[in-house]
């Protein structure tokens, strides 16, 4: 899997759309929408993966890389 990520990055810069969708700001927006809809704990995680540097999780056992949490 790491080999595929390296090849994808070697092909050139990421598209502006991917940069927007993978931004911390977008992760905060998505987390806010999930939190507003479900009123449950939502975490924003830093993955260290250049193709998906941030992700949103509703899994309470997921603690690695948490940079922000929304709780009711």
N, C-alpha and C positions, 0 to 999 in steps of 0.2 A: 504494500500500500504506500509506503514512503517513497518508493521508486516512482510511482505515478504522480505524486505530489511534486516531486523534484522536476519531472518532465513538464508538468503543467506550468510551473514557475519559470522554467528555462525558455518557454515559448515567447516570452515577452511580458510586458506589464499587464496587470489585470484590467478588465474593462471598467469604465466609470460606474456602470450599473452594479457590478459585483462589489466595487469599493463602497458604494452607497449602502447596499444590502448587508454587507459584512461589517459595517461600522458599529462602534459602541453606541452611537446615538440611535441607530436603528434597533439595536438589541434592547435599549431602554424603552423605546417606543413599543416594541412587540411585548415586552414584559409588562408594561403598563396596560396594554389592551387585554392580555391574559388575566392580569390581576383584577381589572375592572369587571371582567366577564365572570370569573370564577371565585373571586375573593379568597384565594388560597396563596400560600407561600410560593413566590416565584424568585428564582435566582438567575443572575447574569454571570456567566462564566467566561473567563479568558482561557482559550484552548491551547494557545501556542502554535496553532496551525495557520499558516499564512493564507490558506484558501478559505478558512472559516475561523477568524481570530476570536470571535465572540459567539456565544450561543445562549439560549434561554432554556431553563429547566424548571419543571415543577416537581422534580424528584427530590424529596426531602433528604435522601441519603447521599445526594451528590454534593460534596463539600470541596473537592479539589478545584482550585482556580476560581472560587467565588469572589467576585469583585463588588457585587451589590445584591441586596435582597429586598423584596417587598413582602411585608407580612401584615396580616389583618389584626 
